[in-house]
Amino acid sequence: MLGAAGDGELEQSALREVTHHLNGCASCTGELSDYSTIGRELKAIAVLPSLEGFTKSVLDVIAKLVVVAMMAIAVHAVVFPTTEQIAKTVASRPAAPSSVTRPVRLVDVQVDSAFVASAHDPGAFIHRYQRTKSGRMIVFQLPGGKTLHVQPRAIDGGMIAMEVVLFDGTRPTMTANLKLQSGDTFALTGQQSSEGTLLLRISPTRAASASTGPKSL
């Protein structure tokens, strides 16, 4: 307990007990004096670690971290360009050469029309013919102020899909979506009038394709 007393590590009650004992014990008093002397000598020869160079080493580490961070930012800018950089890159790219041509799919459409007054008088058919391409509408003038609008929608092999609309003046009176084999004929009848019943025959035929010229990729 003497060593702890000399180092100031005892509780107040234990310290009072040791002090009371020392008042009547010369041996313990001398031993406590020896502990105090050893403690002073140890403190005298103790060497505190030198902090010389510590600040410089810390600053060097910080400088290295700054360099690494700057390199990481630079690499990120190269590997992960910004949206603005991407837009500038795309805008600066030269246009691809125009070397691919797309064939135009042509359709020959024949429309035969006639007014039939009775079953015994089939009437005389008027033949009209136009050429168009897929997606472009053509208009046929019919007797009695009527018109027939024909628009090929798609051409798949020998099949031709098209929309047909019959107009009486500006009023549509019939709409039909047809899908015919190239060269087939579709017959239909229109509304009756004083001239008789309008008969129509529609015959689409796929024509030889033409080139639209170079098309950009």
Backbone bond lengths (Angstrom), bond angles and torsions (degrees), N, CA, C in turn:
res aa  C-N    CA-C-N  psi(-1)  N-CA   C-N-CA  omega(-1)  CA-C   N-CA-C  phi
1 M - - - 1.451 - - 1.518 111.96 -
2 L 1.359 115.98 -21.16 1.467 118.59 -178.79 1.521 111.27 -64.36
3 G 1.354 115.47 -41.63 1.468 117.81 179.68 1.508 111.03 -62.27
4 A 1.360 116.65 -42.45 1.458 120.55 179.61 1.515 110.80 -65.84
5 A 1.371 115.13 -35.38 1.473 118.13 178.62 1.510 110.57 -66.58
6 G 1.344 115.43 -40.39 1.468 118.04 179.68 1.505 113.03 -67.12
7 D 1.338 115.96 -28.77 1.479 119.57 -179.84 1.523 112.46 -89.30
8 G 1.379 115.29 -2.00 1.463 118.10 179.34 1.508 113.39 73.07
9 E 1.340 118.49 31.42 1.454 122.33 -176.11 1.524 113.15 -103.03
10 L 1.365 118.63 1.16 1.461 120.65 -177.89 1.513 111.85 -89.71
11 E 1.354 114.37 152.46 1.457 120.10 173.31 1.544 108.85 -69.94
12 Q 1.334 115.65 164.74 1.470 119.97 -176.40 1.534 112.17 -61.14
13 S 1.317 117.65 -40.08 1.479 119.97 -178.31 1.524 110.84 -67.57
14 A 1.362 116.63 -41.83 1.469 120.25 179.11 1.513 110.47 -68.50
15 L 1.352 115.49 -37.76 1.463 119.04 -179.98 1.534 109.94 -65.33
16 R 1.333 121.72 -37.62 1.453 123.32 178.47 1.539 110.65 -66.42
17 E 1.331 114.79 -37.67 1.472 119.30 178.80 1.516 111.24 -64.13
18 V 1.395 116.50 -43.65 1.468 120.35 179.55 1.527 109.72 -65.60
19 T 1.321 116.20 -40.98 1.487 119.22 -179.57 1.528 111.05 -62.70
20 H 1.318 117.75 -41.43 1.460 121.84 178.81 1.536 110.96 -63.41
21 H 1.349 115.04 -37.29 1.457 119.30 179.81 1.533 111.14 -69.34
22 L 1.350 115.69 -39.93 1.469 119.88 -177.91 1.531 111.33 -64.59
23 N 1.316 116.94 -27.48 1.463 118.86 -178.78 1.533 112.28 -64.48
24 G 1.315 116.24 -22.79 1.473 117.80 -179.04 1.510 113.50 -119.67
25 C 1.365 118.40 11.28 1.486 120.81 -177.23 1.505 109.11 -130.93
26 A 1.318 117.53 105.21 1.456 121.55 -179.44 1.516 111.59 -69.65
27 S 1.329 117.15 -32.55 1.471 120.98 -178.15 1.519 110.64 -64.21
28 C 1.329 115.76 -46.54 1.488 118.79 -178.76 1.527 110.69 -69.86
29 T 1.339 114.87 -32.36 1.477 117.40 178.16 1.519 110.58 -63.60
30 G 1.351 117.20 -40.79 1.461 120.16 178.14 1.519 111.78 -67.13
31 E 1.332 114.65 -38.36 1.478 117.79 -179.96 1.529 110.77 -65.20
32 L 1.360 116.93 -39.30 1.465 120.17 178.54 1.513 110.72 -64.72
33 S 1.361 115.62 -34.61 1.464 119.73 178.20 1.519 110.08 -64.92
34 D 1.376 115.45 -39.20 1.473 118.81 178.34 1.538 110.85 -63.78
35 Y 1.344 115.76 -39.60 1.482 118.61 178.83 1.532 110.76 -61.40
36 S 1.335 114.90 -41.05 1.476 118.56 -178.89 1.513 111.13 -65.80
37 T 1.359 116.41 -39.41 1.466 120.40 179.82 1.524 110.69 -64.70
38 I 1.348 116.48 -44.41 1.478 119.61 179.48 1.535 110.29 -62.11
39 G 1.333 116.73 -39.27 1.471 119.17 -179.32 1.511 111.43 -63.58
40 R 1.364 117.72 -41.42 1.472 119.79 179.77 1.511 111.09 -66.08
41 E 1.368 115.98 -39.38 1.468 117.82 179.52 1.521 112.21 -66.13
42 L 1.329 116.47 -38.88 1.474 118.90 178.55 1.530 111.30 -63.85
43 K 1.327 116.58 -41.13 1.464 119.23 178.20 1.520 111.50 -64.67
44 A 1.362 115.95 -32.11 1.470 119.25 -178.34 1.518 111.46 -69.70
45 I 1.353 114.44 -38.22 1.478 116.43 -175.60 1.528 112.36 -91.95
46 A 1.336 117.11 -7.28 1.470 118.99 179.71 1.522 110.00 -66.03
47 V 1.342 117.11 136.41 1.476 123.07 -177.98 1.523 108.70 -111.22
48 L 1.298 115.87 117.22 1.458 120.08 176.54 1.521 109.82 -73.74
49 P 1.302 117.54 142.16 1.477 119.50 179.02 1.518 110.49 -62.90
50 S 1.301 115.46 139.54 1.459 121.26 -179.40 1.524 110.39 -78.66
51 L 1.315 116.01 134.21 1.465 121.58 176.90 1.521 112.17 -93.61
52 E 1.335 115.72 5.73 1.467 119.32 -179.37 1.537 108.94 -64.30
53 G 1.283 116.35 128.12 1.465 121.34 179.95 1.514 114.24 88.43
54 F 1.365 117.41 -12.93 1.466 119.38 -177.92 1.532 111.39 -65.98
55 T 1.335 115.90 -44.75 1.468 119.26 179.69 1.520 111.55 -61.42
56 K 1.361 114.81 -41.06 1.460 118.86 -179.47 1.534 111.19 -63.75
57 S 1.354 115.87 -40.26 1.461 118.94 -178.87 1.529 110.68 -65.08
58 V 1.360 115.94 -38.77 1.462 119.21 178.60 1.529 110.94 -64.69
59 L 1.339 116.73 -42.77 1.469 120.27 179.00 1.521 111.43 -63.98
60 D 1.356 116.10 -37.15 1.473 119.30 177.60 1.524 111.13 -62.55
61 V 1.334 116.43 -41.89 1.476 119.92 179.10 1.526 110.45 -63.87
62 I 1.353 116.24 -42.05 1.472 119.48 179.16 1.525 110.60 -62.32
63 A 1.337 117.60 -41.60 1.455 121.17 179.73 1.523 111.08 -61.88
64 K 1.365 115.87 -40.68 1.464 118.99 178.86 1.524 111.03 -64.76
65 L 1.335 116.54 -39.18 1.465 119.61 178.96 1.524 111.28 -64.41
66 V 1.345 116.74 -37.38 1.464 120.25 177.59 1.521 110.87 -62.81
67 V 1.338 116.35 -42.40 1.471 120.45 179.19 1.521 110.35 -63.08
68 V 1.339 116.60 -43.99 1.467 120.20 179.37 1.522 110.61 -62.10
69 A 1.333 117.11 -41.32 1.462 120.54 179.82 1.518 111.29 -63.92
70 M 1.338 117.16 -40.28 1.460 120.48 179.11 1.519 110.99 -65.75
71 M 1.344 116.05 -39.35 1.462 119.28 177.71 1.524 110.55 -65.40
72 A 1.341 116.89 -38.88 1.466 120.14 178.92 1.522 110.90 -63.71
73 I 1.349 116.26 -40.29 1.469 119.90 178.11 1.517 110.63 -64.00
74 A 1.335 116.76 -42.03 1.468 120.67 179.89 1.514 110.93 -63.63
75 V 1.347 116.88 -43.45 1.471 120.48 179.87 1.518 110.02 -64.67
76 H 1.347 117.03 -40.63 1.464 120.78 179.05 1.519 110.61 -61.93
77 A 1.328 117.38 -38.53 1.462 120.33 179.89 1.517 111.38 -66.04
78 V 1.342 117.09 -31.79 1.461 120.18 -179.94 1.510 111.28 -80.07
79 V 1.342 115.75 -45.19 1.466 119.75 -176.15 1.514 111.26 -76.94
80 F 1.356 117.12 -36.48 1.442 121.21 -178.18 1.529 108.89 -121.24
81 P 1.329 119.07 79.38 1.462 121.17 -179.02 1.526 110.97 -65.98
82 T 1.318 115.66 154.58 1.450 121.42 179.29 1.528 110.14 -74.57
83 T 1.354 115.07 167.00 1.465 120.09 178.69 1.518 111.05 -60.35
84 E 1.337 116.58 -38.50 1.461 120.11 178.96 1.527 111.19 -64.53
85 Q 1.341 116.54 -40.31 1.461 119.43 178.34 1.520 111.20 -64.57
86 I 1.345 116.21 -40.70 1.462 119.30 178.71 1.525 110.66 -62.68
87 A 1.349 116.36 -42.99 1.464 119.89 -179.85 1.520 110.98 -62.04
88 K 1.357 116.75 -42.24 1.455 119.82 178.83 1.521 111.31 -64.44
89 T 1.346 116.40 -38.90 1.467 119.91 179.90 1.514 111.08 -64.79
90 V 1.341 116.33 -44.20 1.465 119.93 -179.77 1.516 110.39 -64.92
91 A 1.355 116.54 -41.10 1.457 120.12 -178.56 1.519 111.77 -66.34
92 S 1.335 117.17 -30.28 1.458 120.40 -177.18 1.518 113.68 -84.86
93 R 1.335 116.70 -8.78 1.460 118.25 -179.52 1.517 110.51 -71.38
94 P 1.314 117.80 138.59 1.464 119.49 177.39 1.518 110.77 -69.71
95 A 1.319 115.82 149.50 1.463 120.29 179.49 1.519 110.44 -66.23
96 A 1.331 114.35 144.61 1.458 119.60 179.64 1.520 109.65 -67.68
97 P 1.307 117.65 146.31 1.460 120.39 -179.39 1.519 111.00 -62.88
98 S 1.321 116.09 140.15 1.458 121.88 179.34 1.522 108.87 -87.28
99 S 1.334 114.44 95.92 1.458 117.70 -174.99 1.523 112.43 -129.17
100 V 1.361 117.28 -2.72 1.456 119.51 -177.19 1.512 109.01 -103.96
101 T 1.307 118.61 133.01 1.445 123.54 178.55 1.512 110.04 -111.76
102 R 1.280 116.15 145.90 1.471 121.20 179.24 1.525 108.20 -116.12
103 P 1.319 117.87 125.16 1.462 119.66 179.20 1.527 111.17 -70.93
104 V 1.321 115.31 143.10 1.457 121.20 176.11 1.526 107.86 -91.54
105 R 1.318 116.02 128.63 1.458 120.73 -179.40 1.520 108.69 -89.38
106 L 1.306 115.34 112.18 1.455 122.23 -175.82 1.520 110.35 -98.51
107 V 1.324 114.54 149.48 1.464 121.93 178.75 1.526 108.92 -132.56
108 D 1.322 116.16 128.83 1.462 121.85 171.94 1.521 107.84 -94.45
109 V 1.323 116.94 124.69 1.466 121.81 -178.07 1.527 108.89 -118.30
110 Q 1.327 115.73 125.70 1.466 121.57 175.26 1.519 108.53 -113.76
111 V 1.337 116.33 130.78 1.456 122.59 179.03 1.520 108.16 -121.85
112 D 1.315 115.25 123.24 1.470 121.76 175.59 1.513 107.98 -108.22
113 S 1.319 117.54 131.11 1.467 121.57 -178.03 1.518 109.90 -133.37
114 A 1.339 114.45 145.99 1.472 120.00 177.66 1.521 109.11 -160.89
115 F 1.338 116.25 148.52 1.456 122.37 172.22 1.530 108.46 -95.77
116 V 1.317 115.27 125.74 1.460 121.22 -179.50 1.523 108.05 -105.65
117 A 1.331 115.97 116.77 1.461 119.82 -179.18 1.514 111.30 -80.53
118 S 1.327 117.90 -34.54 1.459 121.64 -179.69 1.520 108.44 -155.96
119 A 1.337 115.33 173.70 1.457 119.64 179.60 1.519 111.64 -67.00
120 H 1.342 116.38 -23.71 1.465 120.28 -179.26 1.526 111.75 -89.48
121 D 1.327 116.50 -9.64 1.463 120.16 -179.65 1.523 108.24 -126.15
122 P 1.351 117.86 87.12 1.456 120.44 -177.12 1.522 113.65 -67.70
123 G 1.320 118.09 -12.80 1.449 120.12 -179.92 1.517 112.21 78.96
124 A 1.297 115.34 171.17 1.460 121.06 -178.92 1.529 108.49 -103.84
125 F 1.331 116.34 125.29 1.462 120.96 -179.83 1.531 110.42 -77.92
126 I 1.313 113.63 139.25 1.467 120.86 173.34 1.522 106.70 -102.81
127 H 1.319 116.09 127.54 1.472 121.03 -175.78 1.530 109.53 -102.75
128 R 1.309 114.20 129.03 1.467 119.97 176.55 1.525 108.44 -130.79
129 Y 1.317 113.93 146.44 1.469 119.55 -174.05 1.523 109.08 -139.02
130 Q 1.357 115.54 136.22 1.474 121.04 174.03 1.523 109.04 -144.34
131 R 1.316 114.24 154.30 1.472 120.99 175.05 1.528 108.38 -113.56
132 T 1.316 115.80 138.90 1.460 121.28 177.96 1.521 108.18 -144.49
133 K 1.314 115.94 -179.45 1.459 120.60 176.13 1.516 109.21 -121.23
134 S 1.303 115.68 163.57 1.459 121.02 -176.74 1.526 110.12 -58.49
135 G 1.339 115.34 125.97 1.459 121.17 179.50 1.511 114.34 97.98
136 R 1.345 118.58 -10.76 1.472 120.69 -178.32 1.525 109.61 -107.52
137 M 1.327 115.88 130.82 1.461 121.77 -177.60 1.526 110.78 -84.78
138 I 1.332 115.27 144.42 1.455 121.79 172.69 1.528 108.11 -125.86
139 V 1.337 116.37 153.74 1.462 122.03 -175.03 1.524 108.86 -123.18
140 F 1.333 115.59 131.02 1.462 122.47 177.27 1.524 108.87 -109.67
141 Q 1.329 115.87 130.49 1.455 121.57 175.80 1.525 108.61 -83.83
142 L 1.338 116.21 128.30 1.457 122.03 -177.33 1.528 110.06 -115.69
143 P 1.313 116.50 163.81 1.472 119.37 177.41 1.527 111.61 -62.67
144 G 1.324 116.68 155.50 1.458 122.38 176.59 1.514 113.50 74.65
145 G 1.347 119.51 21.75 1.461 121.97 177.70 1.524 114.00 75.36
146 K 1.303 116.36 16.89 1.465 120.17 179.91 1.534 109.55 -96.80
147 T 1.332 115.10 156.19 1.470 121.44 177.31 1.525 108.90 -134.48
148 L 1.308 114.42 150.54 1.464 120.74 177.82 1.530 108.11 -121.72
149 H 1.348 115.96 120.58 1.460 121.95 178.84 1.531 108.07 -99.13
150 V 1.323 115.94 125.04 1.473 121.46 -178.49 1.521 108.10 -123.95
151 Q 1.333 115.84 127.02 1.469 120.21 179.41 1.530 109.43 -133.16
152 P 1.332 118.49 107.84 1.476 120.24 174.04 1.519 109.53 -64.35
153 R 1.334 117.07 130.53 1.457 122.13 -178.07 1.520 112.46 -94.96
154 A 1.319 114.85 -44.44 1.466 119.24 -176.45 1.518 109.05 -155.62
155 I 1.329 114.23 151.72 1.459 121.38 177.21 1.517 107.23 -128.09
156 D 1.311 115.71 117.18 1.458 121.52 -178.16 1.521 108.01 -125.66
157 G 1.326 115.45 102.06 1.460 119.30 -176.14 1.513 109.62 64.38
158 G 1.341 116.30 -121.56 1.460 120.34 178.43 1.510 113.47 -94.76
159 M 1.360 118.08 0.85 1.457 121.41 -178.65 1.524 110.22 -94.52
160 I 1.348 114.74 138.26 1.465 121.52 -179.13 1.521 108.14 -123.87
161 A 1.333 116.61 118.76 1.465 122.09 176.19 1.522 108.36 -99.89
162 M 1.334 116.34 132.28 1.461 118.92 -178.44 1.515 110.57 -151.80
163 E 1.330 115.00 159.67 1.453 122.92 177.75 1.518 108.55 -108.61
164 V 1.333 116.26 135.10 1.455 122.37 -178.24 1.523 108.37 -124.90
165 V 1.352 117.15 127.28 1.468 121.99 179.55 1.522 108.05 -128.83
166 L 1.334 115.80 125.53 1.469 121.81 177.78 1.523 108.72 -98.73
167 F 1.331 116.59 128.89 1.463 122.76 -179.94 1.524 109.37 -113.35
168 D 1.327 114.33 140.39 1.468 121.21 168.44 1.517 106.16 -109.61
169 G 1.298 115.83 96.87 1.460 120.34 -169.90 1.524 108.53 72.21
170 T 1.324 116.58 -117.64 1.470 120.92 177.20 1.525 112.06 -103.96
171 R 1.330 116.85 2.38 1.464 121.07 -175.77 1.523 110.91 -99.88
172 P 1.332 117.90 119.67 1.464 118.85 176.66 1.524 110.32 -70.51
173 T 1.325 116.82 130.68 1.472 121.39 -178.25 1.522 112.20 -113.05
174 M 1.315 118.63 -14.76 1.458 120.60 -179.77 1.523 109.58 -158.99
175 T 1.336 116.24 138.95 1.456 122.28 175.25 1.518 108.40 -132.15
176 A 1.328 115.95 134.86 1.472 120.11 -179.98 1.520 109.11 -142.01
177 N 1.326 114.94 138.33 1.457 121.68 172.85 1.522 107.83 -105.28
178 L 1.317 115.93 116.83 1.461 121.67 -173.64 1.522 110.55 -112.56
179 K 1.314 115.03 152.27 1.455 122.14 171.83 1.522 106.95 -138.71
180 L 1.312 115.07 103.90 1.461 121.33 -172.63 1.518 110.88 -119.20
181 Q 1.329 114.40 152.22 1.456 120.31 170.94 1.522 108.13 -73.65
182 S 1.312 115.66 142.37 1.458 119.90 179.34 1.526 109.60 -55.27
183 G 1.351 115.29 125.44 1.457 120.63 -179.53 1.514 113.68 96.86
184 D 1.365 118.92 -12.69 1.457 120.73 178.15 1.524 110.95 -74.76
185 T 1.331 115.58 164.43 1.464 121.94 179.92 1.520 109.62 -124.01
186 F 1.336 115.26 134.09 1.459 121.33 177.65 1.521 107.13 -114.63
187 A 1.339 116.61 125.64 1.460 121.92 -178.72 1.520 109.51 -108.96
188 L 1.355 115.83 140.96 1.460 120.42 177.11 1.512 108.66 -149.81
189 T 1.330 114.67 162.48 1.458 120.64 179.54 1.511 109.08 -117.64
190 G 1.306 114.97 144.48 1.449 121.11 177.24 1.511 111.14 -97.36
191 Q 1.321 115.83 -167.32 1.457 120.84 -179.64 1.533 110.60 -73.03
192 Q 1.313 115.31 151.81 1.458 120.26 177.60 1.526 110.02 -77.22
193 S 1.308 115.51 148.29 1.454 122.06 177.50 1.527 108.20 -141.66
194 S 1.320 115.19 -177.13 1.463 118.75 179.68 1.528 111.65 -63.61
195 E 1.330 116.06 -23.58 1.457 119.55 180.00 1.519 112.13 -83.72
196 G 1.328 117.52 -14.45 1.449 121.36 -178.20 1.528 110.42 128.31
197 T 1.312 114.51 -159.70 1.464 121.19 -179.94 1.527 109.36 -102.21
198 L 1.338 115.00 130.46 1.458 119.72 -178.90 1.525 109.64 -78.69
199 L 1.320 116.32 126.19 1.459 122.20 174.74 1.524 108.99 -109.65
200 L 1.329 115.47 137.02 1.463 120.92 -179.68 1.517 109.43 -128.52
201 R 1.306 115.45 141.98 1.461 122.20 171.46 1.529 107.57 -128.34
202 I 1.329 115.56 125.85 1.469 121.00 -177.99 1.521 108.17 -116.60
203 S 1.328 116.33 126.86 1.468 121.08 -177.26 1.528 109.30 -131.11
204 P 1.342 118.28 102.79 1.470 120.36 175.96 1.534 110.61 -91.76
205 T 1.316 115.33 143.99 1.459 121.46 177.58 1.516 108.43 -137.44
206 R 1.320 115.22 131.68 1.454 118.61 177.91 1.518 109.60 -73.25
207 A 1.347 115.55 126.36 1.454 121.21 -179.65 1.520 109.60 -95.33
208 A 1.336 115.79 170.18 1.459 120.42 177.37 1.516 109.80 -63.57
209 S 1.310 117.09 136.33 1.468 121.23 -178.52 1.504 110.87 -71.27
210 A 1.325 115.51 148.98 1.461 122.91 176.14 1.509 108.29 -119.30
211 S 1.315 116.15 160.57 1.450 121.41 -178.67 1.502 110.11 -92.84
212 T 1.318 116.50 138.87 1.473 121.03 176.69 1.522 111.30 -87.74
213 G 1.324 118.03 -1.31 1.461 120.48 -176.12 1.484 111.26 91.62
214 P 1.345 117.17 -177.95 1.465 120.62 -175.98 1.517 110.76 -59.95
215 K 1.315 114.81 141.37 1.480 122.62 175.49 1.509 109.21 -126.92
216 S 1.324 115.57 130.49 1.468 119.52 -178.87 1.505 110.04 -67.07
217 L 1.357 115.89 146.99 1.458 120.90 176.42 1.522 109.36 -75.63
